[in-house]
Amino acid sequence: MVGKGDLAQQVAQKTGMPRTQATKAVDALIESVQGAIAKREEVRITGFGSWRVTETKARKGRNPRTGAALQIKAGHRVSFRPGSKLSEAVKGGRAAGGRGRR
């Protein structure tokens, strides 16, 4: 698993900026994405993917422990759709941004 600290370290290495600045940059990106999603705005990073809020309908469900029927309220969820470069990287088993088979 790669955590936020790992991402900051990679940003620092790739950009040559100090790790403290890279950490601030990663934090700022995350806060910006969260803020936009909280306002129900779609966030799109070309080639990487997009996040959007979708509405879920009220539905019937069951308590997995007791089996009792229950009503699940309507709500919201965040969905992510990968972009073309990310999809290719996953399919090809290579790091995003690298050269793949053509």
Backbone as CSV, one residue per row, in Angstrom:
resi,resn,N_x,N_y,N_z,CA_x,CA_y,CA_z,C_x,C_y,C_z
1,MET,0.846,-1.181,0.000,0.000,0.000,0.000,0.892,1.245,0.000
2,VAL,0.491,2.226,-0.715,1.194,3.504,-0.769,0.341,4.519,-0.023
3,GLY,0.918,5.160,0.980,0.205,6.157,1.771,0.548,7.569,1.338
4,LYS,-0.061,8.526,2.029,0.150,9.930,1.709,1.622,10.321,1.866
5,GLY,2.282,9.809,2.896,3.706,10.104,3.092,4.561,9.563,1.960
6,ASP,4.197,8.376,1.468,4.924,7.793,0.334,4.743,8.651,-0.915
7,LEU,3.514,9.125,-1.131,3.263,9.989,-2.289,4.074,11.279,-2.182
8,ALA,4.109,11.854,-0.995,4.886,13.086,-0.796,6.368,12.837,-1.076
9,GLN,6.873,11.693,-0.643,8.275,11.345,-0.889,8.545,11.225,-2.395
10,GLN,7.635,10.590,-3.110,7.801,10.439,-4.559,7.729,11.781,-5.266
11,VAL,6.817,12.657,-4.830,6.731,13.996,-5.421,8.028,14.754,-5.174
12,ALA,8.558,14.643,-3.976,9.817,15.322,-3.654,10.944,14.812,-4.544
13,GLN,11.022,13.513,-4.741,12.080,12.942,-5.570,11.928,13.349,-7.036
14,LYS,10.703,13.336,-7.548,10.494,13.628,-8.968,10.620,15.102,-9.300
15,THR,10.341,15.969,-8.321,10.384,17.403,-8.598,11.628,18.085,-8.059
16,GLY,12.320,17.426,-7.134,13.480,18.044,-6.521,13.136,19.031,-5.419
17,MET,11.855,19.117,-5.058,11.473,20.033,-3.988,11.684,19.356,-2.629
18,PRO,11.861,20.139,-1.586,12.011,19.545,-0.253,10.764,18.747,0.133
19,ARG,10.961,17.734,0.950,9.842,16.866,1.326,8.730,17.643,2.029
20,THR,9.082,18.641,2.825,8.040,19.413,3.522,7.137,20.132,2.526
21,GLN,7.724,20.667,1.464,6.925,21.333,0.428,6.103,20.310,-0.352
22,ALA,6.678,19.163,-0.638,5.954,18.116,-1.352,4.764,17.637,-0.520
23,THR,4.954,17.515,0.781,3.858,17.114,1.674,2.746,18.146,1.630
24,LYS,3.114,19.427,1.656,2.113,20.495,1.571,1.371,20.438,0.233
25,ALA,2.086,20.143,-0.850,1.463,20.060,-2.172,0.470,18.896,-2.238
26,VAL,0.868,17.738,-1.710,-0.030,16.572,-1.703,-1.247,16.869,-0.837
27,ASP,-1.030,17.465,0.338,-2.143,17.826,1.222,-3.094,18.801,0.534
28,ALA,-2.536,19.789,-0.166,-3.357,20.786,-0.858,-4.193,20.142,-1.959
29,LEU,-3.600,19.207,-2.692,-4.343,18.510,-3.743,-5.507,17.721,-3.141
30,ILE,-5.223,16.979,-2.083,-6.266,16.175,-1.446,-7.380,17.066,-0.912
31,GLU,-7.023,18.151,-0.243,-8.030,19.073,0.292,-8.853,19.699,-0.829
32,SER,-8.219,20.029,-1.940,-8.931,20.622,-3.070,-9.929,19.638,-3.681
33,VAL,-9.507,18.398,-3.842,-10.401,17.364,-4.382,-11.561,17.144,-3.419
34,GLN,-11.273,17.007,-2.123,-12.332,16.806,-1.139,-13.316,17.969,-1.129
35,GLY,-12.804,19.191,-1.186,-13.667,20.367,-1.171,-14.597,20.413,-2.368
36,ALA,-14.061,20.105,-3.532,-14.891,20.122,-4.741,-15.953,19.029,-4.684
37,ILE,-15.566,17.845,-4.243,-16.524,16.744,-4.148,-17.602,17.058,-3.114
38,ALA,-17.224,17.678,-2.007,-18.194,18.044,-0.974,-19.236,19.016,-1.527
39,LYS,-18.840,19.833,-2.519,-19.765,20.778,-3.166,-20.505,20.128,-4.333
40,ARG,-20.326,18.811,-4.479,-20.974,18.024,-5.544,-20.450,18.376,-6.933
41,GLU,-19.223,18.866,-6.997,-18.586,19.159,-8.277,-17.814,17.931,-8.737
42,GLU,-17.759,17.713,-10.031,-16.948,16.623,-10.573,-15.500,17.094,-10.633
43,VAL,-14.585,16.215,-10.278,-13.152,16.511,-10.352,-12.568,15.592,-11.413
44,ARG,-11.930,16.184,-12.420,-11.377,15.400,-13.518,-9.907,15.742,-13.705
45,ILE,-9.071,14.710,-13.647,-7.647,14.857,-13.939,-7.403,14.044,-15.202
46,THR,-7.193,14.733,-16.298,-7.070,14.095,-17.602,-6.014,13.003,-17.582
47,GLY,-6.396,11.835,-18.069,-5.500,10.692,-18.119,-5.497,9.869,-16.847
48,PHE,-5.804,10.501,-15.706,-5.811,9.778,-14.429,-7.207,9.282,-14.099
49,GLY,-8.179,10.186,-14.069,-9.539,9.758,-13.769,-10.396,10.893,-13.267
50,SER,-11.629,10.551,-12.904,-12.547,11.564,-12.404,-13.360,11.010,-11.236
51,TRP,-13.669,11.928,-10.328,-14.509,11.617,-9.173,-15.798,12.391,-9.327
52,ARG,-16.899,11.783,-8.928,-18.175,12.493,-8.923,-19.043,11.910,-7.828
53,VAL,-20.014,12.700,-7.401,-20.962,12.246,-6.392,-22.188,11.729,-7.122
54,THR,-22.614,10.542,-6.754,-23.831,9.972,-7.324,-24.830,9.747,-6.199
55,GLU,-26.090,9.808,-6.546,-27.143,9.578,-5.563,-27.515,8.106,-5.548
56,THR,-27.751,7.602,-4.354,-28.239,6.233,-4.228,-29.711,6.304,-3.832
57,LYS,-30.501,5.404,-4.355,-31.926,5.367,-4.047,-32.162,4.618,-2.744
58,ALA,-33.278,4.930,-2.116,-33.686,4.161,-0.939,-33.978,2.739,-1.409
59,ARG,-33.660,1.780,-0.565,-33.873,0.392,-0.962,-34.061,-0.487,0.259
60,LYS,-34.553,-1.675,0.006,-34.717,-2.640,1.081,-33.428,-3.428,1.229
61,GLY,-33.113,-3.784,2.464,-31.920,-4.561,2.729,-32.179,-5.538,3.862
62,ARG,-31.142,-6.247,4.258,-31.246,-7.198,5.372,-30.059,-7.015,6.297
63,ASN,-30.332,-7.150,7.587,-29.267,-7.146,8.573,-28.515,-8.459,8.404
64,PRO,-27.205,-8.426,8.115,-26.482,-9.671,7.859,-26.387,-10.597,9.085
65,ARG,-26.495,-10.052,10.270,-26.421,-10.884,11.481,-27.739,-11.562,11.805
66,THR,-28.821,-10.779,11.691,-30.117,-11.320,12.115,-30.990,-11.746,10.953
67,GLY,-30.719,-11.222,9.781,-31.560,-11.508,8.628,-32.820,-10.669,8.588
68,ALA,-32.976,-9.764,9.565,-34.175,-8.922,9.631,-34.179,-7.925,8.467
69,ALA,-35.359,-7.721,7.890,-35.517,-6.752,6.808,-35.376,-5.344,7.376
70,LEU,-34.793,-4.449,6.579,-34.685,-3.055,6.978,-34.706,-2.171,5.756
71,GLN,-34.996,-0.899,5.990,-35.051,0.079,4.905,-33.758,0.876,4.925
72,ILE,-33.064,0.923,3.805,-31.833,1.704,3.677,-32.204,3.034,3.033
73,LYS,-31.824,4.127,3.688,-32.176,5.465,3.202,-31.421,5.809,1.922
74,ALA,-31.984,6.726,1.163,-31.288,7.279,0.003,-30.072,8.049,0.509
75,GLY,-29.067,8.145,-0.305,-27.863,8.847,0.128,-26.994,9.240,-1.043
76,HIS,-25.734,9.479,-0.746,-24.755,9.886,-1.756,-23.513,9.039,-1.607
77,ARG,-22.851,8.822,-2.719,-21.580,8.105,-2.685,-20.643,8.742,-3.701
78,VAL,-19.370,8.584,-3.460,-18.361,9.088,-4.386,-17.976,7.945,-5.305
79,SER,-17.987,8.217,-6.597,-17.547,7.202,-7.550,-16.318,7.724,-8.287
80,PHE,-15.458,6.798,-8.656,-14.234,7.131,-9.381,-14.232,6.364,-10.684
81,ARG,-13.920,7.055,-11.753,-13.799,6.420,-13.060,-12.384,6.664,-13.559
82,PRO,-11.615,5.587,-13.765,-10.223,5.771,-14.186,-10.129,6.360,-15.598
83,GLY,-9.085,7.144,-15.811,-8.813,7.715,-17.119,-8.062,6.737,-17.999
84,SER,-7.853,7.137,-19.241,-7.247,6.234,-20.223,-5.817,5.830,-19.848
85,LYS,-4.996,6.764,-19.411,-3.608,6.423,-19.074,-3.548,5.488,-17.866
86,LEU,-4.396,5.720,-16.876,-4.426,4.852,-15.709,-4.919,3.460,-16.091
87,SER,-5.948,3.397,-16.917,-6.468,2.098,-17.359,-5.413,1.321,-18.131
88,GLU,-4.698,1.995,-19.019,-3.643,1.337,-19.789,-2.525,0.844,-18.876
89,ALA,-2.172,1.653,-17.878,-1.109,1.270,-16.951,-1.504,0.017,-16.168
90,VAL,-2.764,-0.062,-15.771,-3.230,-1.229,-15.019,-3.281,-2.459,-15.918
91,LYS,-3.787,-2.301,-17.115,-3.875,-3.429,-18.047,-2.505,-3.943,-18.452
92,GLY,-1.577,-3.005,-18.664,-0.237,-3.386,-19.113,0.693,-3.752,-17.972
93,GLY,0.253,-3.531,-16.734,1.091,-3.857,-15.593,2.315,-2.987,-15.460
94,ARG,2.246,-1.771,-15.974,3.399,-0.882,-15.893,3.018,0.374,-15.119
95,ALA,4.006,1.104,-14.689,3.771,2.343,-13.958,3.195,3.386,-14.896
96,ALA,2.278,4.179,-14.393,1.682,5.253,-15.196,2.784,6.215,-15.627
97,GLY,2.709,6.644,-16.865,3.696,7.579,-17.388,4.860,6.889,-18.079
98,GLY,4.939,5.591,-17.937,6.026,4.843,-18.592,5.651,4.492,-20.004
99,ARG,6.577,3.888,-20.698,6.322,3.468,-22.085,5.733,2.065,-22.093
100,GLY,4.719,1.897,-22.863,4.084,0.571,-22.967,4.199,0.013,-24.368
101,ARG,3.598,-1.119,-24.581,3.589,-1.715,-25.929,2.672,-0.903,-26.821
102,ARG,3.045,-0.731,-28.030,2.200,0.032,-28.983,1.855,-0.847,-30.151
